[in-house]
Every structure is written in C-alpha cells, then in structure tokens.
Amino acid sequence: MKQWCKTSSIGKEGDRLPFTPNTISSLWLNYKFLKGVIKGWGWSWNVYYRSNTIGLFSLQDYPIPGYTTIDAALSYKIKK
C-alpha cells in the first residue's frame, strides 16, 4: 500500500521543524547567606539541557547533537 504524504512550502507532514529540539530543561539554584562572616554573599548554579535538533527542511537526515551547559556565579549584596 502506497502512503501519500502531504507537502507544503515548508516541508512534508511529520518533518521536524529545523533547529527545534524535542526537549529543553533548565534548573536554576540560588542561595544567599544571611548570617555569619559570609553574610551578604551568595552563589548560583544553572544547568541547561537541549536535545538534538534537525538541520534544514531539505536535510532531515542532518542531526545537530544536543548539549548541556553548566553556569555558576558568585554574588555579594552591598547595602543600599
């Protein structure tokens, strides 16, 4: 049985949009010290995950690998 696929100016039915991942996840952690010698200091972490994507419509077999990034920051609150 022959399957018919719908096409349009932007691709075939079922094709993934270019550069659109299946999954995106992000986690942000932030902590500020309120007492003691290190009062006013804080730290932050961010973990970002993005799954693989597909290249241009005409190249649906051109996968772009997913990636994870980790960011960190230190902060200090100055009065006023």
Secondary structure, 3 states (H helix, E strand, C coil): CCCCCCEECCEECCCCCCCCCCCEEEEEEEEECCCCCCCCEEEEEEEEEECCEECCHHHCCCEECCEEEEEEEEEECCCC
